[in-house]
Amino acid sequence: MKVEIISPETVLYKGEAILVRVPGTSGSFEILNRHSPIVSTLSAGEIKVKESAQSSHTFRITGGAVEFSGNLVSIAVHGLKK
């Protein structure tokens, strides 16, 4: 599936992944290939993008929103935590 993570300042990530874990406001959840369409707000926490069994990226965020539709995960974040 395709993944795009953007902030007001820049594109943080754009690529393919086998799994995306996000900090939903009602609890953390994972999105896999061909997941049902979903829209959710995100709370402060970590987004994990797993490209393969050996490769992943982690982004610490302060909040945002996620949409999954048509095998595309679109994530807009408010800000990054250091």
Legacy VTK file of the C-alpha trace (Angstrom):
# vtk DataFile Version 3.0
C-alpha trace
ASCII
DATASET POLYDATA
POINTS 82 float
0.000 0.000 0.000
1.101 3.592 -0.520
1.755 5.893 2.431
2.025 9.675 2.579
2.771 11.579 5.783
2.732 15.367 5.583
3.082 18.275 7.990
2.392 21.947 7.269
6.113 22.371 6.603
7.085 19.320 4.522
6.443 15.814 3.235
7.770 13.543 6.002
7.365 10.238 4.202
6.162 8.987 0.834
6.540 5.338 -0.129
5.285 1.772 0.097
4.580 -0.097 3.345
3.216 -3.413 4.583
1.884 -1.947 7.878
1.212 1.453 9.428
0.556 1.874 13.169
-0.981 5.177 14.309
-1.988 6.680 17.689
-5.755 7.083 17.224
-7.549 9.267 19.753
-9.507 6.183 20.912
-6.380 4.014 20.959
-3.532 2.897 18.745
-4.421 0.837 15.665
-2.774 -0.721 12.622
-3.591 -0.439 8.937
-2.654 -3.307 6.637
-2.842 -3.730 2.870
-6.462 -3.609 1.629
-7.810 -2.455 5.019
-11.390 -1.188 5.104
-11.679 2.557 4.451
-11.228 4.609 7.624
-10.892 8.213 8.781
-9.618 8.987 12.283
-8.100 11.752 14.342
-4.702 11.132 15.907
-3.405 11.998 19.351
0.172 12.580 20.442
2.287 9.467 19.986
4.219 7.507 17.402
3.480 6.589 13.814
5.312 3.454 12.707
5.673 2.725 8.997
6.906 -0.807 8.329
8.289 -1.153 4.806
9.414 -4.776 5.238
10.318 -7.244 7.983
13.701 -5.501 8.322
12.889 -1.851 7.561
10.684 0.622 9.422
10.425 4.342 10.197
9.027 6.004 13.312
7.624 9.530 13.585
6.709 11.093 16.944
3.758 13.450 16.470
1.674 15.859 18.525
-1.585 15.056 16.692
-3.237 14.911 13.297
-5.574 12.854 11.125
-5.395 9.696 9.014
-7.454 8.509 6.054
-7.223 5.136 4.317
-8.975 4.612 1.003
-8.056 2.947 -2.278
-4.983 1.321 -0.687
-3.522 4.775 0.132
-2.769 5.860 3.715
-2.800 9.672 3.953
-1.641 11.161 7.260
-1.577 14.872 8.081
0.231 15.745 11.300
0.147 18.954 13.364
3.727 18.763 14.511
6.622 16.530 15.384
7.991 15.712 18.819
11.722 15.562 19.322
LINES 1 83
82 0 1 2 3 4 5 6 7 8 9 10 11 12 13 14 15 16 17 18 19 20 21 22 23 24 25 26 27 28 29 30 31 32 33 34 35 36 37 38 39 40 41 42 43 44 45 46 47 48 49 50 51 52 53 54 55 56 57 58 59 60 61 62 63 64 65 66 67 68 69 70 71 72 73 74 75 76 77 78 79 80 81
